[in-house]
Amino acid sequence: MSKAVDPAGVPGLDKELAKYEGKAKRMIGRWAGIRGPARQNNTPTEGVYSREGIENDNEELVVEPSRSIPIHARCDVLVVGGGPSGLSAALSAKRAGADVILMERFGCFGGCITTVGMETLAWYRYEGTVDTEGIGIEMERLAASMGGTIKWPYNESECLDADFFKVVADHLVKSSGVRPLLHSWAVEVIMEDDAIKGIVMESKSGRRAILAERVIDCTGDADIAHMAGAEYKKTAKDEMMGVTTVFNASGVDKSKFVKYTEENPATYQDWSRTWDQETTGKEDSLRSPYLDREFEIARQKGVIPEKETQDIGGSWSALTNAGEATNLNLAHLSNIDCTDVEDLTKAEMEGREQAMYA
């Protein structure tokens, strides 16, 4: 016959029971659609800026001569930026009946997926996750049906083949009737009082205008909003999120690598030195493709330099049978302002150097 356990007689049991009850309460609340209290994060140091408020005291200026430019196109909705958000906005507007142009500065759509190599669209989809439907899921399913995915290591989500997703994005755009425009960079807005009537873009065809009833800013940095004079908040540079040079590596012995990760399993609780990971506790024991201590060992053995590699560490993703490891999210840089071209130049060059060490 079993006996009831007296919590007072078991060291630490009261604390564990309270922790379990808290998790159960949060889970039941989520099932019931009840939103919990917002997590209290550290308040960043921010300033409020606008285009008109930017000082140019230390810069020499020239005056651009006034000129007329040709109108390249007109449309109902112009989406500026062809990444995941731009694709979603353009497809949604087109399906609602609008004449849509999707404009992108690079030579492909897909944004951080195709130009950066971030392939894990739904890495969070562990067992028991209740996911949403929508265009993001549609992208993932289409890529899988076209043979452009590989399974993520620790759950049933798909890793997108970053290069092949260019073809997936093209298919989404062409089949929907959205009007594509690549290699086109928005450099100015066309205003009528306080309303945006279009943008000025630069391309190999020169400086041209696109007029639209609505302009949707999917640039990633609110470039259109900034050029239109909207106020915005900007975090102090030393508190900004770090930036990453994502890279691929070939020649990996898949069987040895998988064997190593199984013998040295990492979880979200291991995210510490390079990534400040905060969880509610229930995620701590979940397996994660995380690498960190391996680089510490490499430093101790003199394989990589000590000073230049302190920020190396992070996650791996897909691993093909041919031995290619993709979406290696390991090389990080801090104190970079991605709205400053000098900082962007520095980050690109130093990020590649970090990737070579990793």
KEMI-434719 format. One record per residue (C-alpha): residue in one letter; x, y, z. Coordinates in steps of 0.02 Angstrom, whole numbers, padded with zeros to 5 digits, always signed. Example, Ala and Ser with C-alpha at 12.3 -4.5 7.8 and 13.67 -1.06 7.14 Angstrom:
a+00615-00225+00390/s+00684-00053+00357/
This chain:
m+00000+00000+00000/s+00067+00170-00046/k+00088+00304+00086/a+00056+00490+00068/v+00215+00593+00058/d+00236+00727+00188/p+00316+00877+00099/a+00392+00935+00263/g+00492+00775+00270/v+00571+00790+00099/p+00704+00927+00079/g+00661+01046-00063/l+00495+00963-00105/d+00391+01116-00058/k+00490+01220-00180/e+00474+01091-00319/l+00286+01072-00290/a+00263+01260-00296/k+00363+01268-00457/y+00259+01129-00534/e+00096+01211-00480/g+00151+01375-00558/k+00191+01290-00723/a+00024+01198-00722/k-00070+01359-00686/r+00016+01449-00830/m-00019+01304-00949/i-00204+01296-00902/g-00215+01484-00922/r-00140+01476-01097/w-00264+01340-01146/a-00404+01454-01084/g-00337+01601-01184/i-00285+01700-01029/r-00135+01812-01053/g-00011+01810-00910/p+00077+01964-00842/a+00209+02039-00955/r+00387+01986-00917/q+00483+02127-00836/n+00638+02160-00940/n+00773+02286-00908/t+00725+02455-00977/p+00848+02503-01115/t+00924+02674-01132/e+00831+02752-01279/g+00825+02917-01371/v+00684+02986-01478/y+00739+03041-01652/s+00669+03097-01818/r+00745+03139-01987/e+00728+03325-01956/g+00810+03310-01786/i+00971+03228-01842/e+01117+03347-01820/n+01242+03374-01961/d+01354+03498-01872/n+01511+03398-01906/e+01474+03357-02088/e+01508+03455-02245/l+01353+03472-02353/v+01314+03492-02536/v+01148+03543-02612/e+01072+03423-02738/p+01003+03511-02890/s+00816+03499-02918/r+00766+03386-03064/s+00621+03291-03139/i+00625+03101-03138/p+00518+02975-03234/i+00376+02880-03153/h+00426+02697-03161/a+00258+02625-03105/r+00094+02657-03015/c+00002+02534-02902/d-00124+02519-02761/v+00001+02450-02635/l+00190+02464-02639/v+00283+02350-02519/v+00462+02404-02491/g+00570+02258-02436/g+00550+02080-02496/g+00594+01979-02341/p+00472+01867-02247/s+00368+02015-02187/g+00368+02096-02360/l+00317+01934-02444/s+00176+01912-02318/a+00116+02091-02339/a+00121+02083-02529/l+00031+01916-02539/s-00102+01972-02415/a-00135+02134-02509/k-00144+02045-02676/r-00265+01915-02608/a-00373+02059-02546/g-00386+02122-02725/a-00253+02258-02733/d-00130+02290-02873/v+00035+02260-02781/i+00218+02294-02817/l+00348+02207-02708/m+00514+02301-02716/e+00678+02228-02652/r+00855+02300-02652/f+00942+02132-02678/g+00926+02011-02823/c+00809+01891-02734/f+00662+01890-02615/g+00671+01805-02446/g+00768+01933-02343/c+00859+01859-02194/i+00820+01683-02256/t+00902+01698-02427/t+01029+01838-02405/v+01085+01794-02229/g+01054+01607-02219/m+00935+01601-02070/e+00845+01439-02109/t+00752+01398-01948/l+00580+01473-01975/a+00497+01373-01836/w+00635+01306-01722/y+00518+01336-01573/r+00396+01201-01629/y+00433+01071-01496/e+00308+00936-01448/g+00149+01013-01380/t+00172+01182-01463/v+00010+01258-01527/d+00060+01350-01684/t-00031+01479-01788/e-00081+01463-01969/g-00038+01594-02097/i+00082+01639-02236/g+00236+01590-02135/i+00173+01412-02118/e+00123+01417-02301/m+00302+01462-02348/e+00371+01317-02246/r+00249+01190-02318/l+00278+01248-02497/a+00467+01238-02475/a+00449+01061-02405/s+00337+01007-02549/m+00465+01073-02674/g+00608+00977-02590/g+00689+01132-02515/t+00696+01084-02331/i+00784+00968-02209/k+00721+00919-02037/w+00781+01023-01889/p+00881+00916-01765/y+00768+00916-01612/n+00587+00936-01666/e+00475+00916-01818/s+00502+01089-01892/e+00588+01110-02060/c+00752+01198-02097/l+00735+01295-02258/d+00869+01278-02390/a+00918+01462-02395/d+00972+01464-02576/f+00825+01360-02638/f+00705+01474-02545/k+00741+01604-02680/v+00647+01488-02799/v+00508+01463-02672/a+00487+01651-02650/d+00486+01677-02839/h+00348+01548-02854/l+00244+01633-02719/v+00262+01802-02803/k+00231+01746-02982/s+00086+01630-02944/s-00003+01765-02843/g+00008+01901-02974/v+00114+02019-02867/r+00223+02130-02977/p+00407+02098-02932/l+00545+02228-02936/l+00721+02177-02886/h+00885+02274-02877/s+00789+02431-02827/w+00834+02535-02675/a+00714+02660-02596/v+00809+02822-02567/e+00673+02952-02538/v+00486+02970-02506/i+00361+03072-02605/m+00250+03168-02483/e+00089+03265-02503/d+00059+03357-02340/d+00075+03217-02211/a+00033+03074-02329/i+00157+02963-02422/k+00112+02956-02606/g+00259+02851-02664/i+00446+02831-02658/v+00599+02875-02759/m+00708+02725-02800/e+00879+02700-02874/s+00922+02555-02990/k+01020+02515-03147/s+00879+02604-03238/g+00922+02764-03145/r+00827+02870-03021/r+00639+02842-03039/a+00477+02862-02944/i+00343+02735-02897/l+00174+02806-02849/a+00055+02710-02737/e-00106+02730-02640/r-00023+02642-02493/v+00160+02611-02452/i+00204+02471-02330/d+00373+02483-02245/c+00453+02310-02234/t+00632+02370-02244/g+00679+02299-02074/d+00746+02465-02010/a+00591+02574-02039/d+00684+02665-02179/i+00524+02731-02260/a+00452+02790-02094/h+00617+02878-02057/m+00622+02964-02227/a+00441+03019-02204/g+00489+03109-02044/a+00411+02992-01916/e+00482+02995-01741/y+00564+02836-01679/k+00657+02768-01529/k+00835+02708-01542/t+00928+02609-01408/a+01098+02669-01351/k+01234+02589-01456/d+01317+02496-01312/e+01148+02416-01269/m+01097+02366-01445/m+01070+02184-01490/g+01225+02102-01561/v+01242+02059-01744/t+01289+01892-01820/t+01382+01830-01973/v+01290+01670-02019/f+01395+01549-02120/n+01401+01370-02189/a+01540+01241-02177/s+01574+01088-02283/g+01677+00932-02250/v+01588+00889-02087/d+01587+00704-02040/k+01402+00691-02003/s+01408+00527-01907/k+01548+00588-01793/f+01465+00756-01765/v+01296+00680-01722/k+01381+00553-01607/y+01471+00695-01518/t+01312+00796-01492/e+01222+00644-01424/e+01364+00608-01302/n+01374+00792-01254/p+01192+00850-01260/a+01155+01035-01245/t+00993+01111-01182/y+00924+01287-01170/q+00991+01292-00993/d+01166+01289-01068/w+01140+01453-01160/s+01242+01566-01050/r+01406+01649-01096/t+01374+01706-01274/w+01184+01715-01272/d+01089+01781-01122/q+00944+01659-01131/e+00793+01687-01017/t+00658+01554-01005/t+00507+01520-00895/g+00593+01361-00837/k+00491+01235-00935/e+00609+01249-01084/d+00770+01221-00987/s+00781+01034-01019/l+00737+01042-01205/r+00877+00986-01321/s+00958+01128-01417/p+01090+01130-01555/y+01205+01240-01450/l+01395+01251-01455/d+01496+01350-01330/r+01616+01252-01219/e+01694+01177-01376/f+01768+01347-01417/e+01831+01369-01240/i+01925+01205-01258/a+01993+01263-01426/r+02058+01423-01344/q+02141+01324-01205/k+02229+01215-01334/g+02284+01365-01435/v+02182+01315-01588/i+02099+01486-01594/p+02162+01650-01520/e+02101+01703-01347/k+02062+01887-01367/e+01980+01888-01538/t+01858+01745-01507/q+01770+01787-01344/d+01602+01810-01429/i+01605+01648-01529/g+01470+01523-01482/g+01290+01487-01525/s+01187+01366-01627/w+01204+01249-01774/s+01057+01195-01879/a+01040+01079-02029/l+01172+00948-02070/t+01163+00864-02240/n+01219+00688-02283/a+01351+00767-02394/g+01430+00847-02240/e+01373+01026-02257/a+01326+01116-02097/t+01217+01268-02134/n+01148+01414-02035/l+01295+01415-01914/n+01246+01555-01796/l+01412+01568-01704/a+01504+01729-01748/h+01437+01879-01652/l+01485+02062-01636/s+01422+02190-01511/n+01420+02380-01506/i+01364+02391-01688/d+01234+02516-01751/c+01155+02443-01908/t+01094+02615-01963/d+01275+02676-01974/v+01364+02630-02136/e+01535+02636-02052/d+01477+02511-01919/l+01400+02400-02053/t+01565+02397-02147/k+01659+02353-01988/a+01534+02215-01944/e+01542+02135-02116/m+01732+02123-02115/e+01754+02074-01932/g+01610+01950-01944/r+01696+01858-02086/e+01856+01850-01982/q+01758+01778-01835/a+01677+01650-01949/m+01848+01587-02003/y+01896+01558-01821/a+01730+01471-01785/
